[in-house]
Amino acid sequence: MHEMLHLIEPSHSEYFTKLLTTHYPSWREARAELNELPVGAEAWKSG
């Protein structure tokens, strides 16, 4: 949803946040969960 809304509003403006809250009310919880995950690609396995 986040990326699709960038088609309407390219920046993380107040309007973008309003759209995101309207169409994805739990986005703050999802962001918090994603921010807790490790970022490093070294944990990924190829193959």
QUIKA-V495004 format. One record per residue. N is the residue number from 1. RES is the residue in three letters. PHI is phi in radians with two decimals (* if undefined). BURIAL is # if it has 9 or more other C-alpha atoms within 8 Angstrom, else .. D_CENTER is the distance of its C-alpha to the mean C-alpha in whole Angstrom. Layout:
N | RES | PHI | BURIAL | D_CENTER
N | RES | PHI | BURIAL | D_CENTER
//
This chain:
1 | MET | * | . | 8
2 | HIS | -0.93 | . | 5
3 | GLU | -1.19 | . | 7
4 | MET | -1.13 | . | 10
5 | LEU | -1.21 | # | 10
6 | HIS | -1.16 | # | 11
7 | LEU | -1.22 | . | 14
8 | ILE | -1.62 | . | 15
9 | GLU | -2.33 | # | 14
10 | PRO | -1.21 | . | 13
11 | SER | -1.81 | . | 13
12 | HIS | -1.57 | . | 11
13 | SER | -1.37 | . | 14
14 | GLU | -1.06 | . | 15
15 | TYR | -1.11 | . | 15
16 | PHE | -1.04 | # | 12
17 | THR | -1.07 | # | 11
18 | LYS | -1.12 | . | 14
19 | LEU | -1.08 | # | 13
20 | LEU | -1.10 | # | 9
21 | THR | -1.12 | # | 12
22 | THR | -1.18 | . | 14
23 | HIS | -1.67 | . | 13
24 | TYR | -2.59 | . | 10
25 | PRO | -1.00 | . | 12
26 | SER | -1.67 | . | 11
27 | TRP | -1.08 | # | 7
28 | ARG | -1.15 | . | 9
29 | GLU | -1.15 | . | 10
30 | ALA | -1.11 | . | 7
31 | ARG | -1.08 | . | 6
32 | ALA | -1.07 | . | 10
33 | GLU | -1.13 | . | 10
34 | LEU | -1.11 | . | 8
35 | ASN | -1.20 | . | 10
36 | GLU | -1.48 | . | 13
37 | LEU | -1.35 | . | 13
38 | PRO | -1.17 | . | 15
39 | VAL | -1.75 | . | 14
40 | GLY | -1.08 | . | 18
41 | ALA | -1.31 | . | 19
42 | GLU | -1.13 | . | 22
43 | ALA | -1.40 | . | 21
44 | TRP | -1.39 | . | 21
45 | LYS | -1.88 | . | 24
46 | SER | -1.56 | . | 25
47 | GLY | 2.20 | . | 27
//
